[in-house]
Amino acid sequence: MHAQAAAGSVLELGGVVHAWCRFCFFILWKVFAFALVLAFRQAARCCLTAASALVPTAQMKPSSSRPNAVMIFL
């Protein structure tokens, strides 16, 4: 009878260890996912900043063409 009682406590301890391992991997996964989201946000912010710096240059109009057109009509 004593051997069965000892085997039962070992199995219960294995279940506790398994639960703790699952909990630790769950926490590690959440930390990894959070770090990944932060990295993607930083990359998106960097790309948007670089793209917005190019937009005004592409939409600039020559400053000399408008006064010339006004002078022609006057």
N, C-alpha and C positions, 0 to 999 in steps of 0.2 A: 503493500500500500504506500509506503513512503516514496518509492520510485515514481509512482504515478503523480503524486502531489508535486514532486520536484519537476517532472516533465511539464505539468500544467503551468507552473509559474514561469518556466523558461519560455513557453509558447506565448504567455501573456506579455512577457518582457519583449519578445520579438515583435509583437503587435505594436507596443509602445514605441519601440525604435523605428519601426516602419512608418508610424504616424509622424514622428518627429522628422524623419528624412523627407517625407512628403511635404511637411510644413516648411522645412528649410528650402527645398527646391522651389516651392511656391513663392516664397519671399525672394529668392534669387531671380526667378523668372520675372517678377514684378519690377524689381530693380533694373534688370536688363531691358525690359520693355520701356520703362520710364527714361532710361538713358538713350535708348534708340529714338524715342519721340523727341527728346531734346536735341539730339543730333540732327534729325530731319528738319526740325524747326529752324535750327541755326543755319543749315544748308539752304533752306528756302529763303530765309531772311537775307543771306548773302547773295543768292541769285537774284532776288527781287531788287536789292540795292544796286547790283551791277546792271541789271536791265533798265532800271529807272534812270540811271545815269546816262544811258544811251538814248533814251526817248527824246529829251529836249534837243539834242544835237540833230537827230533825224527830222524833227519837226521845225527846225529853225528856218526862217525865211530870210533871204538876203535883205539887209537893211537899206541898201542903195537903190533897189528897184522901185520901191514905192515913191520916194521923192522924185525920181526921174519921171515916173508916170504922171505925177501931179504937175510937174513942170511942163510936160508936153501939152497937157490940156489947158494950161494957163496961157 
